[in-house]
Amino acid sequence: MHFSVKVKSSDPDRHYLVEVIRRNELLRVSCTCRAGELGQMCKHKNAILRGDASILVDQGDEEEMIHALQVVNKTVIPAKLADLDRRLNEIEKEKKRINSQFNAKAKELKKEFAAVLFGAPAR
């Protein structure tokens, strides 16, 4: 099985081709963008694997994307994407916690510095 769709680029004058190919039990998803050509998981592949039709150049390709998704959904990819989302959310929460601690410590150090520099009482 072979499905291909044209997807939007950040440059409105360009587009890329995302292909979903299944041969036996092997599933291959490729994209002609720079990241895709380097074998990386690009935003175009990600959008197609998640069923985001807004990335399509031609909305008439939506049916082609749906057929590709039917193939993808029979694999472990949806579960892996869900796990990836969960892990990314955990990382974001941890980043916020660390940033909050950093900001609190920076505020404390600024007050201490002001006390030393200007003789103001540290609070």
Secondary structure in CASP SS format (residue, H / E / C, confidence):
PFRMAT SS
TARGET T0000
AUTHOR 0000-0000-0000
METHOD secondary structure of the structure
MODEL  1
M C 1.00
H E 1.00
F E 1.00
S E 1.00
V E 1.00
K E 1.00
V E 1.00
K E 1.00
S C 1.00
S C 1.00
D C 1.00
P C 1.00
D C 1.00
R C 1.00
H E 1.00
Y E 1.00
L E 1.00
V E 1.00
E E 1.00
V E 1.00
I E 1.00
R E 1.00
R E 1.00
N C 1.00
E C 1.00
L E 1.00
L E 1.00
R E 1.00
V E 1.00
S E 1.00
C E 1.00
T C 1.00
C C 1.00
R H 1.00
A H 1.00
G H 1.00
E H 1.00
L C 1.00
G C 1.00
Q C 1.00
M C 1.00
C C 1.00
K H 1.00
H H 1.00
K H 1.00
N H 1.00
A H 1.00
I H 1.00
L H 1.00
R C 1.00
G C 1.00
D C 1.00
A H 1.00
S H 1.00
I H 1.00
L E 1.00
V C 1.00
D C 1.00
Q H 1.00
G H 1.00
D H 1.00
E H 1.00
E H 1.00
E H 1.00
M H 1.00
I H 1.00
H H 1.00
A H 1.00
L H 1.00
Q H 1.00
V H 1.00
V H 1.00
N C 1.00
K C 1.00
T C 1.00
V C 1.00
I H 1.00
P H 1.00
A H 1.00
K H 1.00
L H 1.00
A H 1.00
D H 1.00
L H 1.00
D H 1.00
R H 1.00
R H 1.00
L H 1.00
N H 1.00
E H 1.00
I H 1.00
E H 1.00
K H 1.00
E H 1.00
K H 1.00
K H 1.00
R H 1.00
I H 1.00
N H 1.00
S H 1.00
Q H 1.00
F H 1.00
N H 1.00
A H 1.00
K H 1.00
A H 1.00
K H 1.00
E H 1.00
L H 1.00
K H 1.00
K H 1.00
E H 1.00
F H 1.00
A H 1.00
A H 1.00
V H 1.00
L H 1.00
F H 1.00
G C 1.00
A C 1.00
P C 1.00
A C 1.00
R C 1.00
END
